[in-house]
Amino acid sequence: MDIDKYSYLWEQGNYDNVLIKGNLGYTIFNKVKNSFLIMENEVLSKQVIDRMLQNGNPIYESITDLKDNCNPINIIGQPSKAEDFPIKRYKLSIQWSKNSSLITQVKNLKDAFSIVKDKSNQELLEIARKYEKWHFDTLYLDKGKMDEILYLGKESGLDIILEYDDLKEIF
């Protein structure tokens, strides 16, 4: 089993070959030839797919997503080549203001962002007293959604910070 003869599938920058995530695992698909790669040797197939995952080949949820030109996702949901896609991963934080009551900021935060509703007011007040800035969520956003979140924060009287999260995971 010579896995190296399949290296063209995962070479850096070659995203003609993608993975389609199915119920039974991944399938290799060539976007240029519009064809699937079927390998009879299951061990070799798994090794090739693992290598493609390690090297960041795009992953699609279905063949329909691929044909509809949906953005690929990797295992954690982040675009496989983030700089090429409008949706990127951002850390969402609040900068607690000394010019406003912490109680008011906590109330406004809970009203504006449902992700923190499961935390008690007391717990959020302790966080606000302990940290000047608190990371409370990670989101995948395009420019429009970023603007909406920043506007929502401003309207709620909160100093919301979005920081690009260039997460790179090794599979």
Residue pairs with C-beta under 8 A, 6 or more apart in sequence:
1 41
1 43
1 44
1 47
3 44
3 47
3 48
3 51
6 44
6 48
6 51
7 51
8 14
8 17
9 17
9 28
9 37
9 48
9 51
9 52
9 57
10 17
10 48
10 51
10 52
10 54
10 55
10 57
11 55
12 55
15 31
15 57
15 58
15 80
15 81
16 30
16 31
16 32
17 28
17 29
17 30
17 31
17 37
17 52
17 57
18 28
18 29
18 31
18 57
18 58
18 59
18 60
18 66
18 72
19 26
19 27
19 28
19 29
19 49
19 52
19 53
19 57
19 58
19 59
19 60
20 26
20 27
20 29
20 59
20 60
20 61
20 62
20 63
20 66
21 59
21 60
21 61
21 62
22 62
25 49
26 49
26 52
26 53
26 59
27 36
28 36
28 37
28 39
28 48
28 49
28 52
29 35
29 36
29 37
29 60
29 63
29 66
30 36
30 37
31 66
39 45
39 48
50 171
53 59
53 74
53 75
53 171
54 170
54 171
56 74
56 80
56 81
57 80
58 72
58 74
58 80
58 81
59 72
59 73
59 74
59 75
59 80
60 66
60 70
60 72
60 73
61 70
61 73
66 72
71 79
71 85
71 86
71 87
72 79
72 80
73 79
73 80
74 80
74 169
75 169
75 171
76 167
76 169
77 140
78 88
78 89
78 140
78 167
79 85
79 87
79 88
82 88
82 89
82 166
86 142
86 143
87 140
87 141
87 142
88 140
88 141
88 142
88 164
88 165
89 138
89 139
89 140
89 164
89 165
89 166
89 167
90 138
90 139
90 140
90 141
90 146
90 162
90 163
90 164
90 165
91 135
91 137
91 138
91 162
91 163
91 165
92 113
92 135
92 136
92 137
92 138
92 139
92 149
92 160
92 161
92 162
93 133
93 134
93 135
93 136
93 160
93 161
93 162
93 163
94 105
94 109
94 133
94 134
94 136
94 153
94 158
94 159
94 160
94 161
95 132
95 133
95 159
95 160
95 161
96 102
96 105
96 128
96 131
96 132
96 133
96 134
96 159
97 105
97 158
97 159
100 157
102 125
102 128
102 129
103 121
103 125
104 157
105 128
105 157
105 158
106 121
106 124
106 125
106 128
107 121
108 156
108 157
108 158
109 116
109 124
109 136
109 156
109 158
110 116
110 117
110 119
110 121
110 124
111 156
112 152
112 153
112 155
112 156
112 158
113 136
113 137
113 152
115 136
115 137
116 124
116 136
116 137
127 134
128 134
133 161
138 165
139 145
139 149
141 149
141 162
146 162
149 160
149 162
150 160
150 162
152 160
153 159
153 160
154 160
